[in-house]
């Protein structure tokens, strides 16, 4: 029988909790006509305008992802 490394079960609970929170937030965003990515962009901009590079850094995504989300938001 393989034993789990120390902390594995705690890490697994963190992952499960994150997934559950993401599901709830995704559902709530959908009810408002937003994607989770659009919500993240709007939340990051609450403090004021940011350049796409700054926004990408804050959201921990590639600049191309930010550009795509903003383009879709402007189109919609």
Secondary structure, DSSP 8 states (H G I E B T S, - for coil): -----TTHHHHHHHHHHHHHHHHHHHHHHHHTT--HHHHHHHHHGGGS---HHHHHHHHTS-HHHHHHHHHHHHH-
